[in-house]
Amino acid sequence: VFETMLALDGTVVRLAAHLARLAEGAARVRLPMDAETARAAISRTLAANGLTAGAATVRLTLTRGTSARGLALPSNPHPTLVVSAGRHAPYPTGLYRRGMRAVILRRTAAIDATA
């Protein structure tokens, strides 16, 4: 599961909401997620990459960690948290004036792990 966020001057905008959304996604695939660990990792990554001034894009990815290959979820997962960050590249100026069209789909799928 992943979440992409905007950071301004070293602070992620709406971080609590992003972490809640990430935790919800992680719970759906039975991965434990520690919000405080994620917060600390984000801060360290921004600081280590000199991204504490101006706008940055942060991507937080939680994987199931190392386990046997295949689609089955591990019974006792040890997830890996990956944080990457870089300077924020804004959209072209015209999009801020005119806006853009977006299509949002809400689709869920039930997964039968026994099939």
Secondary structure, 3 states (H helix, E strand, C coil): CEEEEEEECCEECCHHHHHHHHHHHHHHCCCCCCHHHHHHHHHHHHHHCCCCCCEEEEEEEEECCCCCCCCCCCCCCCCEEEEEEEECCCCCHHHHHHCCCCCCCCCCCCCCCCC
